[in-house]
Amino acid sequence: MNPKLSPHQHESSGAGHVHHTQHPYWRRAHRDWRLWIAVAIMLLAMAIYLMTNDLAGYTQTQPQPPLTVQ
């Protein structure tokens, strides 16, 4: 046991271990690959929704005749 280190410091100091302060998740979330995958899937889903005319599809093959008002 190193006499210069207290028991608490000795337990937390490993070979090459540097103790960093823990930042809140919202500050370190941009480094999480799962967040970026979720953002990419969400943007892809929004693009598909907009490009397909609100997911309407093309179920009507022939245009409907206009309604006549009597």
DSSP file (Angstrom, degrees, kcal/mol; ACC not computed):
  #  RESIDUE AA STRUCTURE BP1 BP2  ACC     N-H-->O    O-->H-N    N-H-->O    O-->H-N    TCO  KAPPA ALPHA  PHI   PSI    X-CA   Y-CA   Z-CA
    1    1 A M              0   0    0      0, 0.0     3,-0.0     0, 0.0     9,-0.0   0.000 360.0 360.0 360.0 133.0    0.0    0.0    0.0
    2    2 A N    >   -     0   0    0      1,-0.2     3,-1.0     4,-0.1     8,-0.1  -0.600 360.0-148.3 -75.5 125.1    1.4    3.4   -1.0
    3    3 A P  T 3  S+     0   0    0      0, 0.0    -1,-0.2     0, 0.0     0, 0.0   0.727  94.7  60.5 -68.6 -19.4    1.8    5.6    2.1
    4    4 A K  T 3  S+     0   0    0      2,-0.1     2,-0.4    -3,-0.0    -2,-0.0   0.709  96.7  70.8 -80.2 -18.5    1.0    8.7    0.2
    5    5 A L  S <  S-     0   0    0     -3,-1.0     0, 0.0     4,-0.0     0, 0.0  -0.790  79.9-130.1-101.1 139.6   -2.4    7.5   -0.8
    6    6 A S     >  -     0   0    0     -2,-0.4     4,-2.4     1,-0.1     5,-0.2  -0.387  35.8-101.6 -74.1 164.5   -5.3    7.3    1.6
    7    7 A P  H  > S+     0   0    0      0, 0.0     4,-1.8     0, 0.0     5,-0.1   0.864 123.6  51.8 -57.6 -35.9   -7.3    3.9    1.5
    8    8 A H  H  > S+     0   0    0      1,-0.2     4,-1.6     2,-0.2     5,-0.1   0.922 111.8  45.3 -67.3 -42.9  -10.0    5.5   -0.6
    9    9 A Q  H  > S+     0   0    0      1,-0.2     4,-1.3     2,-0.2    -1,-0.2   0.854 110.4  55.0 -68.0 -34.2   -7.6    6.8   -3.2
   10   10 A H  H  < S+     0   0    0     -4,-2.4    -1,-0.2     1,-0.2    -2,-0.2   0.884 107.1  49.9 -67.9 -37.5   -5.8    3.6   -3.3
   11   11 A E  H  < S+     0   0    0     -4,-1.8    -1,-0.2     1,-0.2    -2,-0.2   0.888 115.0  42.7 -67.9 -38.6   -8.9    1.6   -4.1
   12   12 A S  H  < S+     0   0    0     -4,-1.6     2,-0.8    -5,-0.1    -1,-0.2   0.656  97.7  82.9 -85.9 -14.4  -10.0    3.9   -6.9
   13   13 A S     <  +     0   0    0     -4,-1.3     2,-0.2    -5,-0.1     5,-0.1  -0.799  56.7 166.1 -96.8 112.3   -6.5    4.3   -8.5
   14   14 A G    >   -     0   0    0     -2,-0.8     3,-1.2     3,-0.1     2,-0.7  -0.469  53.5 -59.8-107.5-175.5   -5.7    1.4  -10.8
   15   15 A A  T 3  S-     0   0    0      1,-0.3     3,-0.1    -2,-0.2    -1,-0.1  -0.562 124.7 -11.6 -69.4 111.1   -3.0    1.1  -13.4
   16   16 A G  T 3  S+     0   0    0     -2,-0.7     2,-0.5     1,-0.2    -1,-0.3   0.559  98.1 145.9  76.4   7.9   -3.7    3.9  -15.8
   17   17 A H    <   -     0   0    0     -3,-1.2     2,-0.5     2,-0.0    -1,-0.2  -0.683  28.0-170.1 -83.8 123.8   -7.1    4.6  -14.3
   18   18 A V        -     0   0    0     -2,-0.5     2,-0.6    -3,-0.1    -5,-0.0  -0.963  18.0-135.7-114.1 126.0   -8.0    8.3  -14.4
   19   19 A H        -     0   0    0     -2,-0.5     2,-0.3     0, 0.0    -6,-0.0  -0.711  25.5-174.1 -85.4 119.5  -11.1    9.3  -12.5
   20   20 A H        -     0   0    0     -2,-0.6     2,-0.2     3,-0.0    -2,-0.0  -0.804  31.2-103.7-108.7 152.7  -13.3   11.7  -14.4
   21   21 A T        -     0   0    0     -2,-0.3     2,-0.6     1,-0.1    -1,-0.0  -0.527  39.2-114.7 -72.4 143.6  -16.4   13.4  -13.2
   22   22 A Q        -     0   0    0     -2,-0.2    -1,-0.1     1,-0.0     3,-0.1  -0.703  29.6-151.0 -84.3 118.9  -19.6   11.8  -14.4
   23   23 A H        -     0   0    0     -2,-0.6     5,-0.1     1,-0.1    -3,-0.0  -0.526  30.1 -90.6 -84.3 155.7  -21.5   14.2  -16.7
   24   24 A P    >>  -     0   0    0      0, 0.0     3,-1.3     0, 0.0     4,-1.2  -0.266  38.8-111.2 -62.6 155.7  -25.3   14.0  -17.0
   25   25 A Y  H 3> S+     0   0    0      1,-0.3     4,-1.2     2,-0.2     3,-0.5   0.865 114.6  60.5 -60.4 -38.1  -26.6   11.7  -19.7
   26   26 A W  H 34 S+     0   0    0      1,-0.2    -1,-0.3     2,-0.2     4,-0.3   0.759 105.8  49.6 -64.5 -21.6  -27.9   14.5  -21.9
   27   27 A R  H <4 S+     0   0    0     -3,-1.3    -1,-0.2     1,-0.2    -2,-0.2   0.779 119.3  35.0 -85.8 -27.1  -24.4   15.9  -22.2
   28   28 A R  H >< S+     0   0    0     -4,-1.2     3,-1.2    -3,-0.5     4,-0.2   0.366  91.3  94.1-105.8   5.1  -22.8   12.6  -23.2
   29   29 A A  G >< S+     0   0    0     -4,-1.2     3,-1.9     1,-0.3     6,-0.3   0.817  72.4  68.7 -66.9 -30.2  -25.7   11.2  -25.2
   30   30 A H  G 3  S+     0   0    0      1,-0.3    -1,-0.3    -4,-0.3    -2,-0.1   0.667  97.6  53.7 -65.9 -13.2  -24.2   12.6  -28.5
   31   31 A R  G <  S+     0   0    0     -3,-1.2     2,-0.6     4,-0.0    -1,-0.3   0.483  85.1 101.0 -94.9  -4.1  -21.4   10.0  -28.1
   32   32 A D    X>  -     0   0    0     -3,-1.9     4,-1.3    -4,-0.2     3,-0.7  -0.726  62.7-153.1 -86.6 120.6  -23.8    7.1  -27.8
   33   33 A W  H 3> S+     0   0    0     -2,-0.6     4,-2.0     1,-0.2     5,-0.2   0.801  92.9  62.7 -64.2 -29.0  -24.1    5.1  -31.1
   34   34 A R  H 3> S+     0   0    0      1,-0.2     4,-2.1     2,-0.2    -1,-0.2   0.866 100.3  53.1 -66.1 -34.7  -27.6    4.0  -30.1
   35   35 A L  H <> S+     0   0    0     -3,-0.7     4,-2.4    -6,-0.3    -1,-0.2   0.924 109.3  48.0 -63.5 -44.4  -28.9    7.6  -30.1
   36   36 A W  H  X S+     0   0    0     -4,-1.3     4,-2.2     2,-0.2    -2,-0.2   0.842 110.1  51.9 -69.5 -32.8  -27.6    8.2  -33.6
   37   37 A I  H  X S+     0   0    0     -4,-2.0     4,-2.4     2,-0.2    -1,-0.2   0.927 111.1  48.2 -65.3 -44.0  -29.1    5.0  -34.9
   38   38 A A  H  X S+     0   0    0     -4,-2.1     4,-2.3     1,-0.2    -2,-0.2   0.896 111.8  49.5 -62.9 -40.9  -32.5    6.0  -33.4
   39   39 A V  H  X S+     0   0    0     -4,-2.4     4,-2.5     2,-0.2    -1,-0.2   0.912 111.3  49.3 -64.9 -42.2  -32.2    9.5  -34.9
   40   40 A A  H  X S+     0   0    0     -4,-2.2     4,-2.3     2,-0.2    -2,-0.2   0.912 112.1  47.5 -63.9 -43.0  -31.3    8.0  -38.4
   41   41 A I  H  X S+     0   0    0     -4,-2.4     4,-2.4     2,-0.2    -1,-0.2   0.898 112.5  50.1 -65.7 -39.6  -34.3    5.7  -38.2
   42   42 A M  H  X S+     0   0    0     -4,-2.3     4,-2.2     2,-0.2    -2,-0.2   0.914 111.7  47.3 -65.7 -42.7  -36.6    8.5  -37.1
   43   43 A L  H  X S+     0   0    0     -4,-2.5     4,-2.3     2,-0.2    -2,-0.2   0.885 112.0  50.9 -65.9 -38.3  -35.4   10.8  -40.0
   44   44 A L  H  X S+     0   0    0     -4,-2.3     4,-2.4     2,-0.2    -2,-0.2   0.914 110.2  49.5 -63.9 -42.9  -35.8    7.9  -42.5
   45   45 A A  H  X S+     0   0    0     -4,-2.4     4,-2.2     1,-0.2    -2,-0.2   0.891 111.3  49.0 -63.9 -39.6  -39.4    7.3  -41.3
   46   46 A M  H  X S+     0   0    0     -4,-2.2     4,-2.2     2,-0.2    -1,-0.2   0.896 111.1  49.9 -67.5 -39.0  -40.3   11.0  -41.5
   47   47 A A  H  X S+     0   0    0     -4,-2.3     4,-2.5     2,-0.2    -2,-0.2   0.911 111.6  48.1 -65.3 -42.2  -38.8   11.2  -45.1
   48   48 A I  H  X S+     0   0    0     -4,-2.4     4,-1.6     2,-0.2     7,-0.3   0.914 111.0  51.7 -63.6 -41.8  -40.8    8.1  -46.1
   49   49 A Y  H  <>S+     0   0    0     -4,-2.2     5,-1.7     1,-0.2     6,-0.7   0.910 113.9  43.0 -61.4 -43.6  -44.0    9.5  -44.6
   50   50 A L  H ><5S+     0   0    0     -4,-2.2     3,-1.1     1,-0.2    -2,-0.2   0.884 114.0  49.9 -72.1 -37.8  -43.6   12.8  -46.5
   51   51 A M  H 3<5S+     0   0    0     -4,-2.5    -1,-0.2     1,-0.2    -2,-0.2   0.748 106.7  55.0 -74.2 -23.1  -42.6   11.3  -49.8
   52   52 A T  T 3X>S-     0   0    0     -4,-1.6     4,-1.2    -5,-0.2     5,-0.9   0.144 118.5-105.1 -98.1  21.2  -45.5    8.8  -49.9
   53   53 A N  T X45S-     0   0    0     -3,-1.1     3,-0.9     1,-0.2    -3,-0.2   0.963  85.4 -40.0  57.3  56.2  -48.1   11.6  -49.4
   54   54 A D  T 34<S-     0   0    0     -5,-1.7    -1,-0.2     1,-0.2    -4,-0.1   0.841 106.1 -66.1  61.2  38.3  -48.8   10.7  -45.8
   55   55 A L  T 345S+     0   0    0     -6,-0.7    -1,-0.2    -7,-0.3    -2,-0.2   0.772  94.8 142.1  58.5  29.8  -48.6    6.9  -46.4
   56   56 A A  T <<5 -     0   0    0     -4,-1.2     3,-0.4    -3,-0.9    -3,-0.1   0.849  39.0-163.5 -70.2 -33.4  -51.7    7.2  -48.6
   57   57 A G      < -     0   0    0     -5,-0.9     2,-0.3     1,-0.2     3,-0.2  -0.141  32.6 -81.4  73.5-178.3  -50.5    4.7  -51.1
   58   58 A Y        +     0   0    0      1,-0.1    -1,-0.2     3,-0.0    -2,-0.0  -0.563  68.4 141.5-123.5  66.7  -52.0    4.3  -54.6
   59   59 A T        +     0   0    0     -3,-0.4     2,-0.7    -2,-0.3    -1,-0.1   0.777  58.5  72.4 -79.9 -26.7  -55.0    2.1  -54.0
   60   60 A Q        +     0   0    0     -3,-0.2    -1,-0.1     1,-0.2     4,-0.0  -0.808  55.1 176.8 -92.3 115.0  -57.2    4.0  -56.5
   61   61 A T        +     0   0    0     -2,-0.7    -1,-0.2     1,-0.1    -2,-0.0   0.798  69.4  46.5 -87.4 -29.5  -56.0    3.1  -60.0
   62   62 A Q  S    S-     0   0    0      0, 0.0    -1,-0.1     0, 0.0     2,-0.1  -0.924  91.7-113.7-114.0 137.3  -58.7    5.1  -61.8
   63   63 A P        -     0   0    0      0, 0.0    -2,-0.1     0, 0.0     0, 0.0  -0.407  33.3-115.7 -67.8 143.5  -59.6    8.7  -60.9
   64   64 A Q        -     0   0    0     -2,-0.1     3,-0.1     1,-0.1    -4,-0.0  -0.549  31.0-109.6 -77.0 141.5  -63.1    9.1  -59.5
   65   65 A P        -     0   0    0      0, 0.0    -1,-0.1     0, 0.0     3,-0.1  -0.418  44.6 -94.3 -68.1 149.1  -65.5   11.2  -61.5
   66   66 A P        -     0   0    0      0, 0.0     2,-0.2     0, 0.0     0, 0.0  -0.302  41.9-108.9 -64.4 147.1  -66.3   14.6  -59.9
   67   67 A L        -     0   0    0     -3,-0.1     2,-0.5     1,-0.0    -3,-0.0  -0.555  27.5-136.7 -77.2 139.3  -69.5   14.7  -57.8
   68   68 A T        -     0   0    0     -2,-0.2     2,-0.5    -3,-0.1    -1,-0.0  -0.821  10.7-141.5 -98.2 136.3  -72.4   16.6  -59.3
   69   69 A V              0   0    0     -2,-0.5    -2,-0.0     1,-0.1     0, 0.0  -0.830 360.0 360.0 -97.3 128.6  -74.3   18.9  -57.0
   70   70 A Q              0   0    0     -2,-0.5    -1,-0.1     0, 0.0    -2,-0.0   0.424 360.0 360.0-104.3 360.0  -78.0   19.0  -57.5
